[in-house]
Amino acid sequence: MLPMAEQPEVDVRMISPGYLRAMRVPVIRGRDFADSDATGRPAVAVISAALARRFWPKEDPLGKHLTLTFFPGIPREVVGIVGDVKVDSLNETRPVDTIYVAASQLTPAVGEAFRSFGLTLTVRTKSDPHGAISAVTDAIQQVGPDIPVTDVLSMDDVIAQSMSPQRFNMLLLAAFAGLALLLAAVGIYGVLSYSVRRRVREIGIRMALGASQSDILRLVVGDGMKPILIGVAIGLTAAVALSRFVASLVFGVPPTDPLTFTVVALLLVMVGIVANTFPAYRATRVEPVRTLREE
């Protein structure tokens, strides 16, 4: 046997028949644990697809045997391959290599040792899971009055807790992004207002020569939108290049999701148009005769 430091590290879970079905973990090949997998019967194990790819990349794992360090001398036959699961958080990028062992095949001494770490009971309901808490608790107390029942959570609660750090970080980022968007709009408005004031004589001459209000509006908005469009293009390029740094903060959406980038780009352009509209509208109110007289 290899020294402990050189042995491959995997996640081991002691489960009972029905756990995989309750957790909706799909059986890809082989079978799930059954009530017949009891003490005295041949020891069996179910492995995750990630573990199968790792140790038997070009072979069929079904029928192979493996031995766990804390069960020396007990080879377990692989009878099933199940889908990969996320253990600690939904944003895990690498599947966890997992071995499932039938809790019903543990000897009383070993089973007692593992139970000292606590057990997790998984219950699937057809209605609101919070409404079934009292019924499940009563059933547990009937089996073992001394068994404490703690940390009762629905799967939605578990997911919310696992994602709370990412959600807090995203709220902070969203707040700073909103503040930056507001400052950008104010800055664009200020710059365009100053530009219009400096171009009053030019605008007055254009209107005196026959330019309509719509012509002046297009002129001012067009000149104001050019740097905005260039900035959006540069920003999108930088965002794509830096997207891998925020991959751990998003779930269910690729870091380079085209729809997200399109919506954000359109939002920035709309903010630019709105910020440009007010100074442009003021430019159309210029009185050519009065402007030329003042100059």
C-alpha positions as CSV (number, residue, x, y, z in Angstrom):
1,M,0.0,0.0,0.0
2,L,1.2,3.5,-0.8
3,P,2.2,5.8,2.0
4,M,-0.6,8.1,3.2
5,A,0.9,11.2,1.7
6,E,1.0,9.5,-1.8
7,Q,-2.5,8.1,-1.8
8,P,-5.0,9.8,-4.1
9,E,-7.5,12.1,-2.2
10,V,-11.2,11.6,-2.9
11,D,-14.4,12.5,-1.2
12,V,-16.1,9.6,0.5
13,R,-19.8,9.6,1.4
14,M,-21.7,7.0,3.5
15,I,-25.2,6.9,2.2
16,S,-28.2,4.6,2.4
17,P,-30.5,3.4,-0.5
18,G,-32.7,6.2,-1.8
19,Y,-30.2,9.0,-1.1
20,L,-29.2,9.4,-4.7
21,R,-32.8,9.4,-5.8
22,A,-33.8,12.0,-3.2
23,M,-30.9,14.2,-4.2
24,R,-31.7,13.7,-7.9
25,V,-28.2,12.5,-8.6
26,P,-28.5,10.5,-11.9
27,V,-27.3,7.0,-12.2
28,I,-25.3,7.1,-15.5
29,R,-24.4,3.4,-15.6
30,G,-24.8,0.4,-13.4
31,R,-27.1,0.6,-10.4
32,D,-27.9,2.4,-7.1
33,F,-27.5,0.8,-3.7
34,A,-30.3,-1.6,-2.7
35,D,-31.6,-2.9,0.6
36,S,-29.8,-6.2,-0.2
37,D,-26.4,-4.4,0.1
38,A,-26.1,-5.3,3.8
39,T,-23.5,-6.4,6.2
40,G,-22.2,-9.8,5.2
41,R,-22.9,-9.3,1.5
42,P,-20.0,-8.4,-0.9
43,A,-18.9,-4.9,-0.3
44,V,-19.9,-2.5,-3.1
45,A,-19.3,1.2,-4.0
46,V,-20.7,3.7,-6.4
47,I,-18.4,6.3,-7.9
48,S,-18.9,9.7,-9.6
49,A,-18.2,10.2,-13.3
50,A,-15.2,12.5,-12.4
51,L,-13.6,9.7,-10.4
52,A,-14.3,7.2,-13.2
53,R,-12.5,9.5,-15.7
54,R,-9.6,10.0,-13.4
55,F,-8.8,6.4,-12.5
56,W,-10.2,4.5,-15.5
57,P,-10.1,6.9,-18.4
58,K,-10.0,4.2,-21.1
59,E,-11.6,1.3,-19.2
60,D,-15.0,0.3,-17.9
61,P,-15.0,1.0,-14.1
62,L,-18.0,-1.4,-13.5
63,G,-16.7,-4.5,-11.9
64,K,-13.4,-2.9,-10.8
65,H,-12.4,-3.1,-7.1
66,L,-11.1,-0.3,-4.9
67,T,-10.0,-0.3,-1.3
68,L,-10.4,2.7,1.1
69,T,-7.6,3.5,3.5
70,F,-9.9,3.5,6.6
71,F,-11.3,0.1,5.5
72,P,-8.1,-1.8,5.0
73,G,-8.5,-5.3,3.5
74,I,-12.0,-4.7,2.3
75,P,-12.1,-4.4,-1.5
76,R,-15.3,-2.9,-2.8
77,E,-16.7,-3.6,-6.2
78,V,-17.8,-0.6,-8.3
79,V,-21.5,-1.3,-9.2
80,G,-22.6,2.1,-10.4
81,I,-21.4,5.4,-11.9
82,V,-23.4,8.5,-11.0
83,G,-23.3,12.2,-12.1
84,D,-21.0,14.7,-10.6
85,V,-22.3,17.0,-7.8
86,K,-21.1,20.3,-6.4
87,V,-20.2,19.8,-2.8
88,D,-19.4,23.2,-1.3
89,S,-20.7,25.8,-3.7
90,L,-22.6,26.2,-6.9
91,N,-19.6,28.0,-8.5
92,E,-17.3,25.1,-8.3
93,T,-15.5,24.7,-11.6
94,R,-13.9,21.3,-11.1
95,P,-16.1,18.3,-10.1
96,V,-15.2,16.5,-6.9
97,D,-14.0,12.9,-7.2
98,T,-16.5,11.0,-5.0
99,I,-16.9,7.5,-3.8
100,Y,-20.3,6.5,-2.3
101,V,-20.3,3.6,0.2
102,A,-23.4,1.8,1.5
103,A,-23.9,2.8,5.1
104,S,-25.8,-0.5,5.6
105,Q,-22.6,-2.5,5.0
106,L,-20.6,-0.8,7.8
107,T,-19.8,-2.9,10.8
108,P,-21.4,-1.8,14.1
109,A,-18.1,-0.4,15.4
110,V,-17.2,1.5,12.2
111,G,-20.8,2.7,11.9
112,E,-20.8,4.0,15.4
113,A,-17.5,5.8,14.8
114,F,-18.9,7.6,11.7
115,R,-22.2,8.4,13.4
116,S,-20.3,10.3,16.1
117,F,-19.6,12.9,13.4
118,G,-23.3,13.4,12.9
119,L,-25.7,12.2,10.2
120,T,-27.6,14.1,7.6
121,L,-31.2,13.0,6.7
122,T,-32.4,14.0,3.3
123,V,-36.1,14.2,2.7
124,R,-37.8,15.0,-0.6
125,T,-41.4,16.5,-0.3
126,K,-44.1,17.3,-2.8
127,S,-45.1,20.5,-1.0
128,D,-43.3,23.3,1.0
129,P,-40.4,21.5,2.7
130,H,-40.8,23.8,5.8
131,G,-44.2,22.4,6.4
132,A,-42.8,18.9,6.7
133,I,-40.3,19.7,9.4
134,S,-42.5,18.8,12.3
135,A,-43.6,15.5,10.8
136,V,-40.0,14.5,10.0
137,T,-38.9,15.5,13.5
138,D,-41.6,13.5,15.1
139,A,-40.7,10.4,13.0
140,I,-37.1,10.7,14.1
141,Q,-38.0,11.1,17.7
142,Q,-40.1,7.9,17.5
143,V,-37.2,6.0,16.2
144,G,-34.7,7.4,18.7
145,P,-36.0,9.8,21.4
146,D,-32.4,10.8,22.3
147,I,-31.4,11.8,18.7
148,P,-31.0,15.6,18.5
149,V,-32.4,17.2,15.4
150,T,-30.5,20.4,14.4
151,D,-29.7,22.5,11.4
152,V,-33.0,21.8,9.5
153,L,-32.7,23.5,6.2
154,S,-34.4,23.3,2.8
155,M,-32.3,22.9,-0.3
156,D,-33.1,26.5,-1.2
157,D,-31.6,27.5,2.2
158,V,-28.5,25.5,1.6
159,I,-28.0,27.0,-1.8
160,A,-28.6,30.5,-0.4
161,Q,-26.0,30.0,2.3
162,S,-23.4,28.6,-0.1
163,M,-23.9,31.6,-2.4
164,S,-24.1,34.3,0.3
165,P,-20.4,35.5,-0.1
166,Q,-20.7,35.7,-3.9
167,R,-24.1,37.5,-3.5
168,F,-22.6,40.1,-1.1
169,N,-19.7,40.7,-3.5
170,M,-22.0,41.1,-6.4
171,L,-24.2,43.6,-4.5
172,L,-21.1,45.6,-3.7
173,L,-20.0,45.5,-7.4
174,A,-23.5,46.4,-8.5
175,A,-23.6,49.4,-6.1
176,F,-20.2,50.7,-7.3
177,A,-21.2,50.1,-10.9
178,G,-24.4,52.1,-10.5
179,L,-22.4,54.9,-8.8
180,A,-19.9,54.8,-11.7
181,L,-22.7,55.0,-14.2
182,L,-24.3,58.0,-12.5
183,L,-20.9,59.8,-12.4
184,A,-20.4,59.0,-16.0
185,A,-23.8,60.5,-16.9
186,V,-23.1,63.6,-14.9
187,G,-19.6,63.9,-16.4
188,I,-20.9,63.6,-20.0
189,Y,-23.6,66.1,-19.3
190,G,-21.1,68.6,-17.9
191,V,-18.6,68.2,-20.7
192,L,-21.3,68.5,-23.4
193,S,-22.8,71.6,-21.7
194,Y,-19.4,73.2,-21.7
195,S,-18.8,72.3,-25.3
196,V,-22.2,73.7,-26.3
197,R,-21.4,77.0,-24.5
198,R,-18.1,77.3,-26.4
199,R,-19.9,76.6,-29.8
200,V,-22.7,79.1,-29.3
201,R,-21.3,81.3,-32.1
202,E,-20.8,78.4,-34.4
203,I,-24.3,77.1,-33.8
204,G,-25.7,80.6,-34.3
205,I,-24.0,80.9,-37.6
206,R,-25.2,77.5,-38.7
207,M,-28.8,78.4,-37.8
208,A,-28.5,81.8,-39.5
209,L,-27.4,80.0,-42.7
210,G,-30.4,77.8,-42.6
211,A,-29.6,74.9,-40.3
212,S,-32.8,73.5,-38.7
213,Q,-33.1,72.5,-35.1
214,S,-33.0,68.8,-36.0
215,D,-29.7,69.5,-37.8
216,I,-28.2,71.1,-34.7
217,L,-29.5,68.3,-32.6
218,R,-27.9,65.7,-34.7
219,L,-24.6,67.7,-34.8
220,V,-24.3,68.0,-31.1
221,V,-25.5,64.5,-30.2
222,G,-23.3,63.0,-33.0
223,D,-20.2,64.8,-31.8
224,G,-20.9,63.8,-28.2
225,M,-21.5,60.2,-29.0
226,K,-18.3,59.6,-30.8
227,P,-16.0,59.4,-27.7
228,I,-18.8,57.4,-25.9
229,L,-18.9,54.7,-28.5
230,I,-15.1,54.5,-28.5
231,G,-15.1,54.2,-24.8
232,V,-17.7,51.5,-24.9
233,A,-15.7,49.5,-27.4
234,I,-12.5,49.8,-25.3
235,G,-14.5,48.9,-22.2
236,L,-16.0,45.8,-23.8
237,T,-12.6,44.6,-25.0
238,A,-11.1,45.1,-21.5
239,A,-14.2,43.3,-19.9
240,V,-13.7,40.3,-22.1
241,A,-10.0,40.2,-21.3
242,L,-10.7,40.4,-17.5
243,S,-13.8,38.2,-17.4
244,R,-11.9,35.2,-16.0
245,F,-11.2,37.2,-12.8
246,V,-15.0,37.4,-12.0
247,A,-15.8,33.8,-13.1
248,S,-16.1,32.8,-9.4
249,L,-18.7,35.5,-8.8
250,V,-21.3,34.4,-11.3
251,F,-23.3,31.2,-11.6
252,G,-25.5,30.0,-14.5
253,V,-24.1,32.7,-16.8
254,P,-20.8,32.5,-18.7
255,P,-18.3,35.2,-17.8
256,T,-18.4,36.2,-21.5
257,D,-22.2,35.9,-22.0
258,P,-23.0,37.7,-25.3
259,L,-26.5,38.8,-24.1
260,T,-25.0,40.4,-20.9
261,F,-22.4,42.3,-22.8
262,T,-24.9,43.4,-25.4
263,V,-27.4,44.7,-22.7
264,V,-24.6,46.5,-20.8
265,A,-23.3,48.1,-24.0
266,L,-26.8,49.3,-25.0
267,L,-27.3,50.6,-21.4
268,L,-24.1,52.7,-21.6
269,V,-25.1,54.0,-25.0
270,M,-28.5,54.9,-23.8
271,V,-27.0,56.8,-20.8
272,G,-24.8,58.6,-23.2
273,I,-27.7,59.6,-25.5
274,V,-29.7,60.9,-22.5
275,A,-26.8,62.8,-21.2
276,N,-26.2,64.3,-24.6
277,T,-29.9,65.2,-25.3
278,F,-30.2,68.0,-22.7
279,P,-27.2,70.0,-23.9
280,A,-28.2,69.3,-27.5
281,Y,-31.7,70.6,-26.9
282,R,-30.3,73.7,-25.3
283,A,-28.2,74.2,-28.4
284,T,-31.4,74.2,-30.5
285,R,-32.7,77.1,-28.5
286,V,-29.9,79.5,-29.5
287,E,-31.2,82.7,-31.2
288,P,-28.9,83.4,-34.2
289,V,-29.4,87.1,-34.4
290,R,-28.9,87.7,-30.7
291,T,-25.8,85.5,-30.7
292,L,-24.2,87.3,-33.6
293,R,-25.0,90.7,-32.0
294,E,-23.3,89.7,-28.8
295,E,-20.2,88.5,-30.6
